[in-house]
Amino acid sequence: MTKSELIKYISAKHPLLPPRDIENATRHILEYLSDALQQDERIEIRGFGSFSLHIRPEKVGRNPRTGESVRVPEKRVPHFKAGKELREQVDYAPASVR
């Protein structure tokens, strides 16, 4: 699902809300989540899941063409862990929904 599909879905479920307001709210929520992760904050949405940062340490890799050693710097990557409710909903969803 893309952001625009999410906005259309919410608009269909709540026809009294102006689509522009839904778009702004969606944008602000995603910006806040992104900003929080940049500040090393953990985000937990009960029943849905949690977002956190995993730090991949610096390592030495190899250039596949030349075989030369290359230093790969430390990376901070976002990580999502589904909550129990979401895992159960996905696991027990009927085959027609999948």
N, C-alpha and C positions, 0 to 999 in steps of 0.2 A: 504494500500500500504506500502510495506517495503522499506527500503533504497535501497536495491539491485534492487527492481522492479522500483523504481524511476530512478535509473541510467540506467537501460535497456531501459526505456521509453524515456529518454532524448537522449540516444545513437541512438535509432531508428529514432527520429525526426531530429537529427543532425549527419548524418553518417560521415561527414568530421572531426568531433571532435573525438580524440582518447578516448576510454572508460576510460583509466587511468586518463586522465585530468578531465573528467566528475566526476569520483569517487573522485578525490582529491578536486575539487571545492565543491562538495556536502558535503564532510567531513568537509572542512574548514567553510562552511556556518553554518552547524549544531554546530560545536565547538564554533563559534563566538556567535551564539544565546544563547547557554548554558552559555558561559562566561559572556555575558551581563546580563542574568538573575541572575547569581550568584552575580553580582555587583549591584543588585537592579535597573537595568536599564529597562525601558519600550521599547519594540521593536514594531514598527509600519510598516507594509508593506501595502502601499496604495492599495486598491482594494481587498486585501486578508484578513487582520485582524491584531490584535495586541496581543502581549504576554506581560504578566506582572506577578508580584508575588502577591499572596494573603497571608496574614498572619493570620493563625488560632491561636487564643490566647490559652494560657495554660488552661487546664480544669481538672476536676476530673471525671474520668470514673470508671466503675465497672468491676471487673473480673467476667465474666459470670459463671464461675465454682463455685467460692467461694462467690461471692457477695461482696468481699473486695474492698474498695475504692483504686483507683490507680491514681497517678498523671500522666497526659498526658502532656508532654512539648509542648511549642509553636512550630508551624510548619510553614515553608514557602513553599507554593505549587505553581507551575506554573499554570497560567490561560490563556486560549486563548479565545478571543472574535472575532468572524467572522466579517469582514467588510461588508458594505452594498452590494457591488457588488457580493461577494461570497454568501451571504445569498440569494440574488435574483437568482443567477445562480442555486443554489441548489434547491430553492423552485420551480422554473419554469422549471426544467429539465424534459424531457419526461420520462414516466414510464419505457421505454425500457432501459434507461441509468442507472436507479436506480437499 
